[in-house]
Amino acid sequence: MNKKEFMKIKEELQCKLGKWKLEIGDEILADFTIGCFYDTCERKWKVYVNNERGRHRIRLMTENEEEAFDELLSIVNFEIENNKYI
């Protein structure tokens, strides 16, 4: 999946994420944020997760856009599944 394909389903996914915010295109340090952006300095796509205590963790760095958005979708689907039981 590439960025354009992901953006088509972003709003649908965001509605299911509960407290989590989905951010595409920027590195945001806010709590409960899952995101993906292209780092122009390193020329890599980065997928990240921020938890409730401000811990910012890069989950994947890759040169491949599709790999980045596949990983992002995997993380989002995991959180959606977890939200079903809260």
PyMOL Python script that loads the backbone (N, CA, C, O; Angstrom):
from pymol import cmd

cmd.read_pdbstr("""\
ATOM      1  N   MET A   1       0.846  -1.164   0.000  1.00  0.00           N
ATOM      2  CA  MET A   1       0.000   0.000   0.000  1.00  0.00           C
ATOM      3  C   MET A   1       0.897   1.235   0.000  1.00  0.00           C
ATOM      4  O   MET A   1       1.887   1.286   0.730  1.00  0.00           O
ATOM      5  N   ASN A   2       0.552   2.225  -0.815  1.00  0.00           N
ATOM      6  CA  ASN A   2       1.322   3.466  -0.821  1.00  0.00           C
ATOM      7  C   ASN A   2       0.551   4.563  -0.086  1.00  0.00           C
ATOM      8  O   ASN A   2      -0.556   4.336   0.403  1.00  0.00           O
ATOM      9  N   LYS A   3       1.144   5.745  -0.016  1.00  0.00           N
ATOM     10  CA  LYS A   3       0.534   6.845   0.740  1.00  0.00           C
ATOM     11  C   LYS A   3      -0.833   7.223   0.177  1.00  0.00           C
ATOM     12  O   LYS A   3      -1.780   7.437   0.934  1.00  0.00           O
ATOM     13  N   LYS A   4      -0.936   7.304  -1.125  1.00  0.00           N
ATOM     14  CA  LYS A   4      -2.202   7.690  -1.758  1.00  0.00           C
ATOM     15  C   LYS A   4      -3.310   6.695  -1.406  1.00  0.00           C
ATOM     16  O   LYS A   4      -4.429   7.099  -1.094  1.00  0.00           O
ATOM     17  N   GLU A   5      -3.007   5.416  -1.454  1.00  0.00           N
ATOM     18  CA  GLU A   5      -3.993   4.383  -1.107  1.00  0.00           C
ATOM     19  C   GLU A   5      -4.365   4.463   0.372  1.00  0.00           C
ATOM     20  O   GLU A   5      -5.531   4.309   0.734  1.00  0.00           O
ATOM     21  N   PHE A   6      -3.374   4.704   1.219  1.00  0.00           N
ATOM     22  CA  PHE A   6      -3.630   4.789   2.660  1.00  0.00           C
ATOM     23  C   PHE A   6      -4.517   5.985   2.986  1.00  0.00           C
ATOM     24  O   PHE A   6      -5.409   5.886   3.829  1.00  0.00           O
ATOM     25  N   MET A   7      -4.278   7.108   2.326  1.00  0.00           N
ATOM     26  CA  MET A   7      -5.060   8.312   2.597  1.00  0.00           C
ATOM     27  C   MET A   7      -6.541   8.112   2.282  1.00  0.00           C
ATOM     28  O   MET A   7      -7.393   8.768   2.882  1.00  0.00           O
ATOM     29  N   LYS A   8      -6.853   7.220   1.357  1.00  0.00           N
ATOM     30  CA  LYS A   8      -8.251   6.937   1.020  1.00  0.00           C
ATOM     31  C   LYS A   8      -8.996   6.274   2.174  1.00  0.00           C
ATOM     32  O   LYS A   8     -10.212   6.424   2.288  1.00  0.00           O
ATOM     33  N   ILE A   9      -8.287   5.545   3.029  1.00  0.00           N
ATOM     34  CA  ILE A   9      -8.940   4.837   4.137  1.00  0.00           C
ATOM     35  C   ILE A   9      -8.617   5.443   5.505  1.00  0.00           C
ATOM     36  O   ILE A   9      -9.060   4.932   6.534  1.00  0.00           O
ATOM     37  N   LYS A  10      -7.846   6.528   5.513  1.00  0.00           N
ATOM     38  CA  LYS A  10      -7.390   7.125   6.776  1.00  0.00           C
ATOM     39  C   LYS A  10      -8.547   7.511   7.694  1.00  0.00           C
ATOM     40  O   LYS A  10      -8.524   7.169   8.876  1.00  0.00           O
ATOM     41  N   GLU A  11      -9.549   8.209   7.187  1.00  0.00           N
ATOM     42  CA  GLU A  11     -10.659   8.672   8.034  1.00  0.00           C
ATOM     43  C   GLU A  11     -11.433   7.502   8.628  1.00  0.00           C
ATOM     44  O   GLU A  11     -11.831   7.539   9.792  1.00  0.00           O
ATOM     45  N   GLU A  12     -11.643   6.477   7.834  1.00  0.00           N
ATOM     46  CA  GLU A  12     -12.335   5.276   8.324  1.00  0.00           C
ATOM     47  C   GLU A  12     -11.546   4.638   9.469  1.00  0.00           C
ATOM     48  O   GLU A  12     -12.121   4.247  10.485  1.00  0.00           O
ATOM     49  N   LEU A  13     -10.236   4.537   9.299  1.00  0.00           N
ATOM     50  CA  LEU A  13      -9.382   3.959  10.339  1.00  0.00           C
ATOM     51  C   LEU A  13      -9.362   4.844  11.583  1.00  0.00           C
ATOM     52  O   LEU A  13      -9.437   4.343  12.706  1.00  0.00           O
ATOM     53  N   GLN A  14      -9.260   6.163  11.384  1.00  0.00           N
ATOM     54  CA  GLN A  14      -9.203   7.095  12.515  1.00  0.00           C
ATOM     55  C   GLN A  14     -10.433   6.955  13.405  1.00  0.00           C
ATOM     56  O   GLN A  14     -10.319   7.021  14.629  1.00  0.00           O
ATOM     57  N   CYS A  15     -11.593   6.764  12.812  1.00  0.00           N
ATOM     58  CA  CYS A  15     -12.840   6.619  13.580  1.00  0.00           C
ATOM     59  C   CYS A  15     -12.813   5.390  14.482  1.00  0.00           C
ATOM     60  O   CYS A  15     -13.488   5.364  15.511  1.00  0.00           O
ATOM     61  N   LYS A  16     -12.052   4.390  14.115  1.00  0.00           N
ATOM     62  CA  LYS A  16     -11.996   3.142  14.877  1.00  0.00           C
ATOM     63  C   LYS A  16     -10.863   3.117  15.900  1.00  0.00           C
ATOM     64  O   LYS A  16     -10.774   2.182  16.696  1.00  0.00           O
ATOM     65  N   LEU A  17     -10.002   4.123  15.891  1.00  0.00           N
ATOM     66  CA  LEU A  17      -8.795   4.100  16.718  1.00  0.00           C
ATOM     67  C   LEU A  17      -8.988   4.593  18.149  1.00  0.00           C
ATOM     68  O   LEU A  17      -8.061   4.510  18.956  1.00  0.00           O
ATOM     69  N   GLY A  18     -10.149   5.094  18.472  1.00  0.00           N
ATOM     70  CA  GLY A  18     -10.384   5.567  19.830  1.00  0.00           C
ATOM     71  C   GLY A  18      -9.477   6.729  20.186  1.00  0.00           C
ATOM     72  O   GLY A  18      -9.477   7.755  19.505  1.00  0.00           O
ATOM     73  N   LYS A  19      -8.696   6.570  21.265  1.00  0.00           N
ATOM     74  CA  LYS A  19      -7.848   7.656  21.774  1.00  0.00           C
ATOM     75  C   LYS A  19      -6.639   7.956  20.888  1.00  0.00           C
ATOM     76  O   LYS A  19      -6.015   9.007  21.038  1.00  0.00           O
ATOM     77  N   TRP A  20      -6.304   7.063  19.982  1.00  0.00           N
ATOM     78  CA  TRP A  20      -5.122   7.235  19.139  1.00  0.00           C
ATOM     79  C   TRP A  20      -5.392   8.209  18.001  1.00  0.00           C
ATOM     80  O   TRP A  20      -6.476   8.207  17.419  1.00  0.00           O
ATOM     81  N   LYS A  21      -4.401   9.042  17.685  1.00  0.00           N
ATOM     82  CA  LYS A  21      -4.476   9.952  16.551  1.00  0.00           C
ATOM     83  C   LYS A  21      -3.566   9.415  15.456  1.00  0.00           C
ATOM     84  O   LYS A  21      -2.451   8.969  15.724  1.00  0.00           O
ATOM     85  N   LEU A  22      -4.043   9.460  14.253  1.00  0.00           N
ATOM     86  CA  LEU A  22      -3.290   8.980  13.096  1.00  0.00           C
ATOM     87  C   LEU A  22      -2.735  10.186  12.344  1.00  0.00           C
ATOM     88  O   LEU A  22      -3.498  11.047  11.904  1.00  0.00           O
ATOM     89  N   GLU A  23      -1.420  10.253  12.195  1.00  0.00           N
ATOM     90  CA  GLU A  23      -0.763  11.409  11.581  1.00  0.00           C
ATOM     91  C   GLU A  23       0.086  10.948  10.397  1.00  0.00           C
ATOM     92  O   GLU A  23       0.946  10.077  10.536  1.00  0.00           O
ATOM     93  N   ILE A  24      -0.166  11.541   9.238  1.00  0.00           N
ATOM     94  CA  ILE A  24       0.577  11.190   8.033  1.00  0.00           C
ATOM     95  C   ILE A  24       1.298  12.432   7.522  1.00  0.00           C
ATOM     96  O   ILE A  24       0.688  13.491   7.371  1.00  0.00           O
ATOM     97  N   GLY A  25       2.591  12.303   7.258  1.00  0.00           N
ATOM     98  CA  GLY A  25       3.349  13.381   6.645  1.00  0.00           C
ATOM     99  C   GLY A  25       4.213  14.193   7.585  1.00  0.00           C
ATOM    100  O   GLY A  25       5.128  14.888   7.142  1.00  0.00           O
ATOM    101  N   ASP A  26       3.934  14.117   8.890  1.00  0.00           N
ATOM    102  CA  ASP A  26       4.710  14.881   9.867  1.00  0.00           C
ATOM    103  C   ASP A  26       5.091  14.002  11.044  1.00  0.00           C
ATOM    104  O   ASP A  26       4.396  13.041  11.375  1.00  0.00           O
ATOM    105  N   GLU A  27       6.205  14.347  11.670  1.00  0.00           N
ATOM    106  CA  GLU A  27       6.617  13.668  12.899  1.00  0.00           C
ATOM    107  C   GLU A  27       6.052  14.473  14.067  1.00  0.00           C
ATOM    108  O   GLU A  27       6.537  15.564  14.366  1.00  0.00           O
ATOM    109  N   ILE A  28       5.041  13.939  14.715  1.00  0.00           N
ATOM    110  CA  ILE A  28       4.351  14.596  15.821  1.00  0.00           C
ATOM    111  C   ILE A  28       4.753  13.896  17.117  1.00  0.00           C
ATOM    112  O   ILE A  28       4.815  12.668  17.164  1.00  0.00           O
ATOM    113  N   LEU A  29       5.025  14.665  18.160  1.00  0.00           N
ATOM    114  CA  LEU A  29       5.473  14.086  19.424  1.00  0.00           C
ATOM    115  C   LEU A  29       4.362  14.007  20.466  1.00  0.00           C
ATOM    116  O   LEU A  29       4.644  13.721  21.629  1.00  0.00           O
ATOM    117  N   ALA A  30       3.124  14.249  20.092  1.00  0.00           N
ATOM    118  CA  ALA A  30       2.000  14.206  21.028  1.00  0.00           C
ATOM    119  C   ALA A  30       1.731  12.780  21.496  1.00  0.00           C
ATOM    120  O   ALA A  30       2.034  11.815  20.794  1.00  0.00           O
ATOM    121  N   ASP A  31       1.154  12.663  22.699  1.00  0.00           N
ATOM    122  CA  ASP A  31       0.786  11.352  23.237  1.00  0.00           C
ATOM    123  C   ASP A  31      -0.257  10.678  22.344  1.00  0.00           C
ATOM    124  O   ASP A  31      -1.026  11.344  21.651  1.00  0.00           O
ATOM    125  N   PHE A  32      -0.265   9.353  22.377  1.00  0.00           N
ATOM    126  CA  PHE A  32      -1.229   8.529  21.649  1.00  0.00           C
ATOM    127  C   PHE A  32      -1.300   8.891  20.167  1.00  0.00           C
ATOM    128  O   PHE A  32      -2.379   9.136  19.628  1.00  0.00           O
ATOM    129  N   THR A  33      -0.145   8.921  19.521  1.00  0.00           N
ATOM    130  CA  THR A  33      -0.076   9.220  18.093  1.00  0.00           C
ATOM    131  C   THR A  33       0.642   8.086  17.372  1.00  0.00           C
ATOM    132  O   THR A  33       1.683   7.603  17.816  1.00  0.00           O
ATOM    133  N   ILE A  34       0.062   7.679  16.257  1.00  0.00           N
ATOM    134  CA  ILE A  34       0.667   6.699  15.355  1.00  0.00           C
ATOM    135  C   ILE A  34       0.850   7.423  14.033  1.00  0.00           C
ATOM    136  O   ILE A  34      -0.082   8.067  13.549  1.00  0.00           O
ATOM    137  N   GLY A  35       2.038   7.330  13.437  1.00  0.00           N
ATOM    138  CA  GLY A  35       2.232   8.089  12.220  1.00  0.00           C
ATOM    139  C   GLY A  35       3.317   7.576  11.301  1.00  0.00           C
ATOM    140  O   GLY A  35       4.046   6.631  11.605  1.00  0.00           O
ATOM    141  N   CYS A  36       3.390   8.241  10.164  1.00  0.00           N
ATOM    142  CA  CYS A  36       4.369   7.906   9.138  1.00  0.00           C
ATOM    143  C   CYS A  36       4.751   9.196   8.413  1.00  0.00           C
ATOM    144  O   CYS A  36       3.891  10.025   8.118  1.00  0.00           O
ATOM    145  N   PHE A  37       6.037   9.360   8.129  1.00  0.00           N
ATOM    146  CA  PHE A  37       6.500  10.533   7.399  1.00  0.00           C
ATOM    147  C   PHE A  37       7.767  10.179   6.630  1.00  0.00           C
ATOM    148  O   PHE A  37       8.432   9.181   6.910  1.00  0.00           O
ATOM    149  N   TYR A  38       8.079  11.021   5.659  1.00  0.00           N
ATOM    150  CA  TYR A  38       9.309  10.850   4.892  1.00  0.00           C
ATOM    151  C   TYR A  38      10.347  11.825   5.416  1.00  0.00           C
ATOM    152  O   TYR A  38      10.134  13.037   5.394  1.00  0.00           O
ATOM    153  N   ASP A  39      11.464  11.302   5.886  1.00  0.00           N
ATOM    154  CA  ASP A  39      12.573  12.109   6.392  1.00  0.00           C
ATOM    155  C   ASP A  39      13.471  12.452   5.206  1.00  0.00           C
ATOM    156  O   ASP A  39      14.195  11.597   4.696  1.00  0.00           O
ATOM    157  N   THR A  40      13.416  13.698   4.778  1.00  0.00           N
ATOM    158  CA  THR A  40      14.178  14.105   3.593  1.00  0.00           C
ATOM    159  C   THR A  40      15.684  14.110   3.835  1.00  0.00           C
ATOM    160  O   THR A  40      16.461  13.940   2.895  1.00  0.00           O
ATOM    161  N   CYS A  41      16.103  14.302   5.076  1.00  0.00           N
ATOM    162  CA  CYS A  41      17.544  14.291   5.385  1.00  0.00           C
ATOM    163  C   CYS A  41      18.130  12.888   5.231  1.00  0.00           C
ATOM    164  O   CYS A  41      19.202  12.709   4.653  1.00  0.00           O
ATOM    165  N   GLU A  42      17.413  11.904   5.754  1.00  0.00           N
ATOM    166  CA  GLU A  42      17.897  10.522   5.695  1.00  0.00           C
ATOM    167  C   GLU A  42      17.375   9.764   4.479  1.00  0.00           C
ATOM    168  O   GLU A  42      17.816   8.651   4.193  1.00  0.00           O
ATOM    169  N   ARG A  43      16.427  10.381   3.765  1.00  0.00           N
ATOM    170  CA  ARG A  43      15.796   9.751   2.599  1.00  0.00           C
ATOM    171  C   ARG A  43      15.178   8.408   2.953  1.00  0.00           C
ATOM    172  O   ARG A  43      15.365   7.407   2.262  1.00  0.00           O
ATOM    173  N   LYS A  44      14.434   8.423   4.057  1.00  0.00           N
ATOM    174  CA  LYS A  44      13.771   7.202   4.516  1.00  0.00           C
ATOM    175  C   LYS A  44      12.369   7.518   5.007  1.00  0.00           C
ATOM    176  O   LYS A  44      12.108   8.598   5.537  1.00  0.00           O
ATOM    177  N   TRP A  45      11.474   6.558   4.823  1.00  0.00           N
ATOM    178  CA  TRP A  45      10.150   6.607   5.424  1.00  0.00           C
ATOM    179  C   TRP A  45      10.283   6.106   6.855  1.00  0.00           C
ATOM    180  O   TRP A  45      10.984   5.128   7.115  1.00  0.00           O
ATOM    181  N   LYS A  46       9.612   6.776   7.777  1.00  0.00           N
ATOM    182  CA  LYS A  46       9.663   6.372   9.178  1.00  0.00           C
ATOM    183  C   LYS A  46       8.244   6.200   9.711  1.00  0.00           C
ATOM    184  O   LYS A  46       7.378   7.054   9.518  1.00  0.00           O
ATOM    185  N   VAL A  47       8.034   5.083  10.378  1.00  0.00           N
ATOM    186  CA  VAL A  47       6.759   4.780  11.026  1.00  0.00           C
ATOM    187  C   VAL A  47       7.014   4.845  12.524  1.00  0.00           C
ATOM    188  O   VAL A  47       7.974   4.255  13.019  1.00  0.00           O
ATOM    189  N   TYR A  48       6.151   5.565  13.254  1.00  0.00           N
ATOM    190  CA  TYR A  48       6.395   5.761  14.681  1.00  0.00           C
ATOM    191  C   TYR A  48       5.124   5.603  15.510  1.00  0.00           C
ATOM    192  O   TYR A  48       4.005   5.677  15.001  1.00  0.00           O
ATOM    193  N   VAL A  49       5.339   5.383  16.802  1.00  0.00           N
ATOM    194  CA  VAL A  49       4.254   5.282  17.778  1.00  0.00           C
ATOM    195  C   VAL A  49       4.680   6.073  19.011  1.00  0.00           C
ATOM    196  O   VAL A  49       5.803   5.932  19.496  1.00  0.00           O
ATOM    197  N   ASN A  50       3.771   6.904  19.509  1.00  0.00           N
ATOM    198  CA  ASN A  50       3.991   7.635  20.762  1.00  0.00           C
ATOM    199  C   ASN A  50       2.987   7.121  21.782  1.00  0.00           C
ATOM    200  O   ASN A  50       1.789   7.063  21.505  1.00  0.00           O
ATOM    201  N   ASN A  51       3.471   6.749  22.960  1.00  0.00           N
ATOM    202  CA  ASN A  51       2.540   6.270  23.981  1.00  0.00           C
ATOM    203  C   ASN A  51       2.084   7.414  24.877  1.00  0.00           C
ATOM    204  O   ASN A  51       2.373   8.581  24.614  1.00  0.00           O
ATOM    205  N   GLU A  52       1.363   7.059  25.945  1.00  0.00           N
ATOM    206  CA  GLU A  52       0.769   8.068  26.825  1.00  0.00           C
ATOM    207  C   GLU A  52       1.784   8.823  27.675  1.00  0.00           C
ATOM    208  O   GLU A  52       1.436   9.846  28.266  1.00  0.00           O
ATOM    209  N   ARG A  53       2.979   8.372  27.753  1.00  0.00           N
ATOM    210  CA  ARG A  53       3.987   9.040  28.582  1.00  0.00           C
ATOM    211  C   ARG A  53       5.031   9.780  27.742  1.00  0.00           C
ATOM    212  O   ARG A  53       6.133  10.065  28.211  1.00  0.00           O
ATOM    213  N   GLY A  54       4.675  10.077  26.528  1.00  0.00           N
ATOM    214  CA  GLY A  54       5.563  10.847  25.675  1.00  0.00           C
ATOM    215  C   GLY A  54       6.711  10.068  25.069  1.00  0.00           C
ATOM    216  O   GLY A  54       7.631  10.658  24.502  1.00  0.00           O
ATOM    217  N   ARG A  55       6.670   8.757  25.179  1.00  0.00           N
ATOM    218  CA  ARG A  55       7.744   7.945  24.589  1.00  0.00           C
ATOM    219  C   ARG A  55       7.540   7.854  23.081  1.00  0.00           C
ATOM    220  O   ARG A  55       6.536   7.319  22.609  1.00  0.00           O
ATOM    221  N   HIS A  56       8.486   8.374  22.345  1.00  0.00           N
ATOM    222  CA  HIS A  56       8.444   8.397  20.884  1.00  0.00           C
ATOM    223  C   HIS A  56       9.333   7.271  20.378  1.00  0.00           C
ATOM    224  O   HIS A  56      10.532   7.242  20.657  1.00  0.00           O
ATOM    225  N   ARG A  57       8.740   6.347  19.633  1.00  0.00           N
ATOM    226  CA  ARG A  57       9.510   5.197  19.172  1.00  0.00           C
ATOM    227  C   ARG A  57       9.344   5.011  17.667  1.00  0.00           C
ATOM    228  O   ARG A  57       8.229   4.856  17.170  1.00  0.00           O
ATOM    229  N   ILE A  58      10.451   5.030  16.958  1.00  0.00           N
ATOM    230  CA  ILE A  58      10.432   4.732  15.525  1.00  0.00           C
ATOM    231  C   ILE A  58      10.335   3.218  15.392  1.00  0.00           C
ATOM    232  O   ILE A  58      11.226   2.496  15.839  1.00  0.00           O
ATOM    233  N   ARG A  59       9.258   2.737  14.781  1.00  0.00           N
ATOM    234  CA  ARG A  59       9.045   1.299  14.637  1.00  0.00           C
ATOM    235  C   ARG A  59       9.675   0.746  13.363  1.00  0.00           C
ATOM    236  O   ARG A  59      10.032  -0.430  13.298  1.00  0.00           O
ATOM    237  N   LEU A  60       9.810   1.608  12.343  1.00  0.00           N
ATOM    238  CA  LEU A  60      10.384   1.142  11.080  1.00  0.00           C
ATOM    239  C   LEU A  60      11.011   2.321  10.344  1.00  0.00           C
ATOM    240  O   LEU A  60      10.442   3.412  10.298  1.00  0.00           O
ATOM    241  N   MET A  61      12.192   2.088   9.769  1.00  0.00           N
ATOM    242  CA  MET A  61      12.824   3.034   8.847  1.00  0.00           C
ATOM    243  C   MET A  61      13.110   2.261   7.570  1.00  0.00           C
ATOM    244  O   MET A  61      13.749   1.209   7.604  1.00  0.00           O
ATOM    245  N   THR A  62      12.634   2.784   6.442  1.00  0.00           N
ATOM    246  CA  THR A  62      12.803   2.082   5.181  1.00  0.00           C
ATOM    247  C   THR A  62      12.833   3.076   4.028  1.00  0.00           C
ATOM    248  O   THR A  62      12.308   4.184   4.136  1.00  0.00           O
ATOM    249  N   GLU A  63      13.443   2.676   2.941  1.00  0.00           N
ATOM    250  CA  GLU A  63      13.426   3.486   1.727  1.00  0.00           C
ATOM    251  C   GLU A  63      12.183   3.193   0.892  1.00  0.00           C
ATOM    252  O   GLU A  63      11.906   3.896  -0.080  1.00  0.00           O
ATOM    253  N   ASN A  64      11.442   2.166   1.264  1.00  0.00           N
ATOM    254  CA  ASN A  64      10.298   1.700   0.495  1.00  0.00           C
ATOM    255  C   ASN A  64       8.984   2.246   1.067  1.00  0.00           C
ATOM    256  O   ASN A  64       8.609   1.911   2.190  1.00  0.00           O
ATOM    257  N   GLU A  65       8.296   3.078   0.302  1.00  0.00           N
ATOM    258  CA  GLU A  65       7.026   3.682   0.735  1.00  0.00           C
ATOM    259  C   GLU A  65       5.970   2.622   1.047  1.00  0.00           C
ATOM    260  O   GLU A  65       5.271   2.719   2.056  1.00  0.00           O
ATOM    261  N   GLU A  66       5.855   1.627   0.197  1.00  0.00           N
ATOM    262  CA  GLU A  66       4.840   0.590   0.409  1.00  0.00           C
ATOM    263  C   GLU A  66       5.101  -0.203   1.685  1.00  0.00           C
ATOM    264  O   GLU A  66       4.166  -0.534   2.413  1.00  0.00           O
ATOM    265  N   GLU A  67       6.354  -0.506   1.955  1.00  0.00           N
ATOM    266  CA  GLU A  67       6.702  -1.217   3.186  1.00  0.00           C
ATOM    267  C   GLU A  67       6.313  -0.385   4.407  1.00  0.00           C
ATOM    268  O   GLU A  67       5.801  -0.919   5.391  1.00  0.00           O
ATOM    269  N   ALA A  68       6.558   0.922   4.340  1.00  0.00           N
ATOM    270  CA  ALA A  68       6.223   1.812   5.457  1.00  0.00           C
ATOM    271  C   ALA A  68       4.719   1.830   5.711  1.00  0.00           C
ATOM    272  O   ALA A  68       4.288   1.714   6.858  1.00  0.00           O
ATOM    273  N   PHE A  69       3.924   1.970   4.672  1.00  0.00           N
ATOM    274  CA  PHE A  69       2.478   2.056   4.867  1.00  0.00           C
ATOM    275  C   PHE A  69       1.852   0.702   5.190  1.00  0.00           C
ATOM    276  O   PHE A  69       0.810   0.647   5.843  1.00  0.00           O
ATOM    277  N   ASP A  70       2.464  -0.378   4.749  1.00  0.00           N
ATOM    278  CA  ASP A  70       2.008  -1.704   5.178  1.00  0.00           C
ATOM    279  C   ASP A  70       2.236  -1.884   6.676  1.00  0.00           C
ATOM    280  O   ASP A  70       1.370  -2.407   7.377  1.00  0.00           O
ATOM    281  N   GLU A  71       3.392  -1.454   7.169  1.00  0.00           N
ATOM    282  CA  GLU A  71       3.689  -1.536   8.604  1.00  0.00           C
ATOM    283  C   GLU A  71       2.752  -0.633   9.398  1.00  0.00           C
ATOM    284  O   GLU A  71       2.258  -1.026  10.454  1.00  0.00           O
ATOM    285  N   LEU A  72       2.507   0.566   8.897  1.00  0.00           N
ATOM    286  CA  LEU A  72       1.586   1.489   9.565  1.00  0.00           C
ATOM    287  C   LEU A  72       0.197   0.872   9.663  1.00  0.00           C
ATOM    288  O   LEU A  72      -0.432   0.928  10.720  1.00  0.00           O
ATOM    289  N   LEU A  73      -0.282   0.291   8.586  1.00  0.00           N
ATOM    290  CA  LEU A  73      -1.598  -0.347   8.597  1.00  0.00           C
ATOM    291  C   LEU A  73      -1.632  -1.505   9.585  1.00  0.00           C
ATOM    292  O   LEU A  73      -2.638  -1.703  10.266  1.00  0.00           O
ATOM    293  N   SER A  74      -0.567  -2.259   9.671  1.00  0.00           N
ATOM    294  CA  SER A  74      -0.483  -3.360  10.626  1.00  0.00           C
ATOM    295  C   SER A  74      -0.591  -2.849  12.065  1.00  0.00           C
ATOM    296  O   SER A  74      -1.314  -3.430  12.874  1.00  0.00           O
ATOM    297  N   ILE A  75       0.117  -1.778  12.385  1.00  0.00           N
ATOM    298  CA  ILE A  75       0.065  -1.189  13.731  1.00  0.00           C
ATOM    299  C   ILE A  75      -1.341  -0.668  14.023  1.00  0.00           C
ATOM    300  O   ILE A  75      -1.878  -0.895  15.107  1.00  0.00           O
ATOM    301  N   VAL A  76      -1.928   0.023  13.066  1.00  0.00           N
ATOM    302  CA  VAL A  76      -3.275   0.576  13.240  1.00  0.00           C
ATOM    303  C   VAL A  76      -4.282  -0.545  13.467  1.00  0.00           C
ATOM    304  O   VAL A  76      -5.114  -0.451  14.369  1.00  0.00           O
ATOM    305  N   ASN A  77      -4.219  -1.594  12.669  1.00  0.00           N
ATOM    306  CA  ASN A  77      -5.152  -2.717  12.835  1.00  0.00           C
ATOM    307  C   ASN A  77      -4.985  -3.392  14.190  1.00  0.00           C
ATOM    308  O   ASN A  77      -5.971  -3.827  14.785  1.00  0.00           O
ATOM    309  N   PHE A  78      -3.765  -3.488  14.683  1.00  0.00           N
ATOM    310  CA  PHE A  78      -3.516  -4.047  16.009  1.00  0.00           C
ATOM    311  C   PHE A  78      -4.207  -3.205  17.082  1.00  0.00           C
ATOM    312  O   PHE A  78      -4.859  -3.750  17.973  1.00  0.00           O
ATOM    313  N   GLU A  79      -4.070  -1.884  17.003  1.00  0.00           N
ATOM    314  CA  GLU A  79      -4.702  -0.999  17.990  1.00  0.00           C
ATOM    315  C   GLU A  79      -6.223  -1.029  17.881  1.00  0.00           C
ATOM    316  O   GLU A  79      -6.914  -0.972  18.898  1.00  0.00           O
ATOM    317  N   ILE A  80      -6.749  -1.115  16.668  1.00  0.00           N
ATOM    318  CA  ILE A  80      -8.203  -1.217  16.490  1.00  0.00           C
ATOM    319  C   ILE A  80      -8.712  -2.487  17.150  1.00  0.00           C
ATOM    320  O   ILE A  80      -9.741  -2.466  17.827  1.00  0.00           O
ATOM    321  N   GLU A  81      -8.009  -3.578  16.963  1.00  0.00           N
ATOM    322  CA  GLU A  81      -8.404  -4.853  17.578  1.00  0.00           C
ATOM    323  C   GLU A  81      -8.352  -4.745  19.102  1.00  0.00           C
ATOM    324  O   GLU A  81      -9.243  -5.249  19.785  1.00  0.00           O
ATOM    325  N   ASN A  82      -7.324  -4.097  19.639  1.00  0.00           N
ATOM    326  CA  ASN A  82      -7.218  -3.909  21.094  1.00  0.00           C
ATOM    327  C   ASN A  82      -8.352  -3.056  21.638  1.00  0.00           C
ATOM    328  O   ASN A  82      -8.826  -3.305  22.747  1.00  0.00           O
ATOM    329  N   ASN A  83      -8.796  -2.057  20.887  1.00  0.00           N
ATOM    330  CA  ASN A  83      -9.866  -1.163  21.337  1.00  0.00           C
ATOM    331  C   ASN A  83     -11.207  -1.871  21.462  1.00  0.00           C
ATOM    332  O   ASN A  83     -12.092  -1.393  22.172  1.00  0.00           O
ATOM    333  N   LYS A  84     -11.369  -2.989  20.791  1.00  0.00           N
ATOM    334  CA  LYS A  84     -12.634  -3.730  20.871  1.00  0.00           C
ATOM    335  C   LYS A  84     -12.893  -4.249  22.272  1.00  0.00           C
ATOM    336  O   LYS A  84     -14.043  -4.482  22.646  1.00  0.00           O
ATOM    337  N   TYR A  85     -11.846  -4.430  23.042  1.00  0.00           N
ATOM    338  CA  TYR A  85     -11.983  -5.061  24.352  1.00  0.00           C
ATOM    339  C   TYR A  85     -11.876  -4.065  25.502  1.00  0.00           C
ATOM    340  O   TYR A  85     -11.788  -4.462  26.664  1.00  0.00           O
ATOM    341  N   ILE A  86     -11.883  -2.784  25.183  1.00  0.00           N
ATOM    342  CA  ILE A  86     -11.784  -1.764  26.237  1.00  0.00           C
ATOM    343  C   ILE A  86     -13.172  -1.321  26.639  1.00  0.00           C
ATOM    344  O   ILE A  86     -13.318  -0.466  27.512  1.00  0.00           O
TER     345      ILE A  86
END
""", "prot")
cmd.dss("prot")
cmd.show_as("cartoon", "prot")
cmd.util.cbc("prot")
cmd.orient("prot")
